[in-house]
C-alpha cells in the first residue's frame, strides 16, 4: 500500500474517532444543556483524549505524507536525469545519422544507396544459393555480413572468420569470389562508360549509376557506431525500473526516438536484427526475457511497408509487432503489452 493511501486512511480514521468521541462526550459523558455550568475537568479529559488518539493518527499521517512527498521529489529528479541523458543520446543519434556519407552523398539519402548495395549483394548470392545451401534468414545473414564487413583486405579476413560458423571454407571462398567478381564487373562498366564505350541503357550501366563507389568494401566504420548508439539509447530507457518509468512512458520515449529514424534506417535495423551482429535486439538465444525483446516491445520497425523489403518476411520473424499498415491492433498484441514493464 502506498504511503499516501495509508495516510488518507489514517486521516479518515482520525475523523471517525473524533466523531465517536464527540458523540460520547456530548450525549454520554455530560448532558447537552447550555444553562448548566461548564465542567473544566470533563473538557480537559475530552481534549486529552483527542490529542492522544486523533492527534497521533494525524501526526502519523503527516509523517507518511512527508515521506511520500520526498519520494516523489526523488522520483521526479531521477526522471529528469533520465530524460536529460535520453535526449542527449537522441541528439548523438541524429548527428550520426546526418553525418554519414559515402562519395558525394551525405545524410539520410546514404541509407537508400546502402540498401541498394545490400540488395545487390543479396541478389548476387541468391543466384548461387543452391551451391551455398542457404535460404531465408541464413542467406540474409551472409549477405549482410558481406555488405557490412566487405570482401577485400582485412575486412575480408574478418568476414571469413564470421562465416566460419555458417559455411565451410569452400563455400566461404565462393561467397567472397562471387561478390568480388560482381564488384569488378560494375567497376568495369563504369570505366567503359566514362571512356564513352558503353551504352547508358545497358542494365549493368544502370546498376552502376546507383553506386558511385566500389562495391563491397564494407561499411563497418559507417554503421558500427550508429547501431551501438541506437542500441544503447533503447536499452537505457528499457532498463529503467517500472517504479520510475511505466511501460507506456518508456514506449513514448522510444516512439520519440523512432520518429527520428527514416524508413530505410528501419530497414537496416531489421537487417541488423536478423544478422549475427544484431542478435541482442531480439532473436538471439541469450534474449530470454520478454522485456528484452526490443524490436517487438517498442515496434521499432513499425513504419516499414509490407512490400518495401520483398526479400524478407517481416511478419514471419516479428509477428507481434504492431505495424503501421495494420488496420487494428491484434488481440495477441494487446495481451502482450499487459505483460511488459
C-alpha positions in Angstrom: 0.0 0.0 0.0 1.3 3.4 -0.9 2.2 5.8 1.9 -0.2 8.4 0.5 -3.1 6.0 0.6 -2.3 4.8 4.1 -2.0 8.4 5.3 -5.5 9.2 3.9 -6.9 6.1 5.7 -5.3 7.4 8.9 -6.9 10.8 8.4 -10.3 9.3 7.8 -9.9 7.1 10.8 -9.0 10.1 12.9 -12.2 11.9 11.8 -14.2 8.8 12.7 -12.6 8.6 16.1 -13.3 12.3 16.6 -17.0 11.9 15.7 -17.4 9.0 18.0 -15.6 10.8 20.8 -17.7 13.9 20.3 -20.9 11.8 20.4 -19.8 10.1 23.6 -18.8 13.4 25.2 -22.0 15.3 24.3 -24.5 12.6 25.0 -22.8 10.1 27.4 -20.2 11.9 29.4 -22.3 15.0 30.0 -25.7 16.4 29.4 -26.1 18.8 26.5 -27.5 21.8 28.4 -26.3 25.3 27.8 -27.9 26.5 31.1 -25.5 24.4 33.2 -22.1 25.4 34.2 -19.2 24.1 32.2 -17.1 21.4 33.9 -13.4 22.0 33.1 -12.3 18.5 34.1 -14.7 16.9 31.5 -13.5 19.2 28.7 -9.9 18.6 29.8 -10.4 14.9 29.6 -12.0 15.2 26.2 -9.1 17.3 24.9 -6.5 14.9 26.3 -8.3 12.0 24.6 -8.4 13.8 21.2 -4.8 14.9 21.5 -3.7 11.3 22.4 -5.8 9.4 19.9 -6.8 11.6 17.0 -3.7 13.8 17.2 -1.5 10.7 17.0 -3.3 9.5 13.9 -3.0 12.9 12.2 0.7 13.2 13.1 1.4 9.7 11.7 -0.5 10.7 8.5 1.6 13.8 8.2 4.8 11.9 8.5 3.7 9.4 5.8 2.7 12.3 3.5 6.1 13.9 4.1 7.8 10.6 3.2 5.6 10.3 0.1 6.4 13.9 -0.9 10.2 13.3 -0.5 9.9 10.1 -2.5 8.0 11.9 -5.3 10.7 14.6 -5.4 13.4 12.0 -5.6 11.5 10.2 -8.4 11.0 13.4 -10.3 14.7 14.3 -10.0 15.6 10.8 -11.3 13.2 11.1 -14.2 14.7 14.5 -15.1 18.2 12.9 -15.1 16.9 10.1 -17.3 15.2 12.5 -19.7 18.3 14.7 -20.0 20.6 11.7 -20.8 18.0 10.2 -23.2 17.7 13.4 -25.3 21.4 13.7 -25.3 21.6 10.2 -26.7 19.0 11.1 -29.3 21.0 14.1 -30.3 24.1 11.9 -30.8 22.0 9.5 -32.9 20.7 12.3 -35.0 24.2 13.6 -35.6 25.4 10.1 -36.5 22.6 9.8 -39.0 23.1 13.2 -40.5 26.9 13.0 -40.8 27.0 9.6 -42.5 28.5 10.0 -46.0 29.6 7.9 -49.0 31.1 9.6 -52.0 29.3 12.9 -52.5 26.2 11.7 -50.8 25.5 12.6 -47.1 22.8 12.3 -44.6 19.7 10.0 -44.7 20.0 9.7 -48.5 23.0 7.5 -47.9 20.8 4.7 -46.5 19.0 4.5 -49.8 22.3 3.8 -51.5 23.4 1.4 -48.8 20.1 -0.5 -49.2 20.7 -0.9 -52.9 24.1 -2.3 -52.2 22.9 -4.8 -49.7 20.1 -5.8 -52.1 22.7 -6.2 -54.9 24.7 -8.5 -52.6 21.7 -10.5 -51.6 20.5 -11.0 -55.2 24.1 -11.9 -56.3 24.3 -14.5 -53.6 20.8 -15.7 -54.1 21.8 -16.8 -57.7 24.3 -19.3 -56.1 22.2 -20.1 -53.0 21.8 -23.7 -54.2 25.6 -24.2 -54.1 25.7 -22.5 -50.6 22.7 -24.5 -49.3 21.4 -21.3 -47.8 17.9 -19.6 -47.8 15.8 -17.4 -45.8 17.3 -15.7 -42.8 20.7 -17.5 -43.2 21.1 -16.1 -46.7 20.2 -12.6 -45.4 22.8 -13.0 -42.6 25.6 -13.9 -45.1 24.6 -11.1 -47.4 24.5 -8.6 -44.6 27.8 -9.7 -43.1 29.5 -9.4 -46.5 27.9 -6.0 -47.0 28.9 -4.8 -43.5 32.5 -6.1 -43.4 33.4 -6.1 -47.1 35.2 -8.8 -49.1 38.7 -7.4 -49.5 41.8 -6.9 -47.4 41.5 -7.1 -43.6 37.7 -6.8 -43.7 37.6 -9.8 -45.9 39.6 -11.8 -43.3 37.1 -10.6 -40.6 34.3 -11.8 -42.9 35.9 -15.2 -43.3 36.0 -15.7 -39.5 32.4 -14.5 -39.1 31.2 -17.0 -41.7 33.1 -20.0 -40.3 30.2 -21.0 -38.2 27.8 -20.7 -41.1 29.7 -22.1 -44.1 32.7 -24.3 -44.8 35.9 -22.9 -46.4 34.9 -23.8 -49.9 31.6 -22.0 -49.7 33.1 -19.0 -47.9 35.5 -18.7 -50.9 32.6 -19.0 -53.3 30.8 -16.1 -51.5 33.8 -13.8 -51.5 34.9 -14.6 -55.0 31.3 -14.1 -56.4 30.9 -10.7 -54.8 34.4 -9.6 -55.9 33.6 -10.6 -59.5 30.3 -8.7 -59.3 32.1 -5.6 -57.9 34.8 -5.8 -60.6 32.1 -6.1 -63.3 30.3 -3.0 -62.1 33.6 -1.1 -61.9 34.5 -2.2 -65.4 31.1 -0.9 -66.8 31.8 2.4 -65.0 35.2 2.7 -66.6 33.9 1.9 -70.1 31.1 4.3 -69.8 33.5 7.1 -68.7 35.5 6.4 -71.9 32.3 6.5 -74.0 32.4 2.8 -74.9 29.2 1.8 -73.0 25.6 2.3 -73.8 23.9 4.0 -70.8 20.8 2.0 -71.3 22.7 -1.2 -70.5 21.4 -3.0 -67.4 24.8 -3.1 -65.7 25.4 0.5 -66.5 22.0 1.4 -64.9 23.1 -0.5 -61.8 26.4 1.2 -61.7 24.8 4.6 -61.7 23.3 3.6 -58.3 26.8 3.1 -56.8 29.3 6.0 -57.2 31.9 3.9 -55.3 33.4 0.4 -55.3 31.0 -2.2 -54.1 31.5 -4.5 -51.1 34.3 -2.5 -49.5 32.5 -2.7 -46.2 30.6 -0.2 -44.0 31.6 -1.1 -40.5 33.0 2.4 -39.9 29.7 4.0 -41.1 27.2 1.7 -39.4 29.1 0.3 -36.3 28.8 3.3 -34.0 25.3 4.1 -35.5 23.9 0.8 -34.2 25.8 0.8 -31.0 24.4 4.2 -30.0 20.9 3.3 -31.2 21.0 0.1 -29.1 22.4 2.0 -26.1 19.6 4.5 -26.3 16.8 2.0 -26.5 18.3 -0.2 -23.7 18.9 2.8 -21.5 15.2 3.5 -21.4 14.2 -0.1 -21.3 16.3 -1.0 -18.2 14.7 1.7 -16.1 12.7 0.4 -13.1 8.9 0.3 -13.6 8.7 2.4 -10.4 10.4 5.2 -12.3 9.0 4.7 -15.8 6.0 2.6 -16.7 5.9 0.7 -20.0 3.7 3.3 -21.6 6.1 6.1 -20.5 9.0 4.1 -21.9 7.2 3.5 -25.1 6.6 7.2 -25.6 10.3 7.9 -25.2 11.2 5.2 -27.8 8.4 6.5 -30.0 10.1 9.9 -30.0 13.4 8.2 -31.0 11.7 6.2 -33.7 10.4 9.4 -35.2 14.0 10.4 -35.9 14.6 7.2 -37.9 13.8 7.1 -41.6 12.1 4.1 -43.3 15.4 3.0 -44.8 17.1 3.2 -41.4 14.4 1.0 -40.0 15.1 -1.4 -42.9 18.7 -1.6 -41.8 17.6 -2.1 -38.2 15.6 -5.0 -39.5 18.6 -6.4 -41.4 20.9 -5.9 -38.4 18.5 -7.7 -36.1 18.3 -10.7 -38.4 22.0 -11.0 -38.7 24.6 -12.4 -36.2 25.6 -8.8 -35.4 22.2 -7.8 -34.1 21.1 -10.8 -32.1 20.8 -8.8 -28.9 17.9 -6.8 -30.4 15.6 -9.8 -30.0 16.3 -13.0 -31.9 19.4 -14.2 -30.1 19.3 -17.2 -27.9 20.6 -15.1 -25.0 17.4 -12.9 -25.1 15.2 -14.9 -22.9 13.4 -12.1 -21.0 10.2 -10.9 -22.7 11.0 -7.3 -21.7 14.3 -7.5 -23.6 12.8 -8.3 -27.0 13.2 -4.7 -28.1 12.0 -4.8 -31.7 8.6 -6.2 -30.8 8.3 -4.4 -27.4 8.7 -0.9 -28.9 7.5 -1.6 -32.5 10.9 -0.4 -33.8 10.2 -1.5 -37.4 6.5 -0.4 -37.5 6.9 2.1 -40.3 8.3 -0.3 -42.9 5.5 -1.1 -45.5 4.8 -4.7 -46.1 6.2 -4.9 -49.6 9.1 -2.5 -49.0 11.5 -5.3 -48.4 10.2 -8.2 -50.6 13.2 -10.4 -49.9 12.3 -10.6 -46.2 9.0 -11.6 -44.5 9.0 -9.2 -41.5 5.8 -10.7 -40.1 7.4 -14.1 -40.1 10.2 -13.0 -37.9 8.4 -10.4 -35.9 4.7 -11.4 -35.9 3.7 -9.4 -32.8 4.9 -6.0 -34.0 2.1 -3.6 -34.5 2.8 -2.4 -38.0 1.7 1.0 -39.3 -0.3 -0.7 -42.1 -2.4 -2.8 -39.7 -6.0 -1.6 -39.6 -6.4 -2.7 -36.0 -4.3 -3.9 -33.1 -4.3 -7.7 -32.8 -5.6 -9.2 -29.6 -2.3 -11.0 -29.1 -0.5 -7.7 -29.2 -2.9 -6.2 -26.6 -2.3 -9.2 -24.3 1.4 -8.9 -24.8 1.6 -5.3 -23.8 -0.1 -6.1 -20.5 3.0 -8.3 -19.6 5.5 -5.6 -20.4 7.1 -3.5 -17.6 
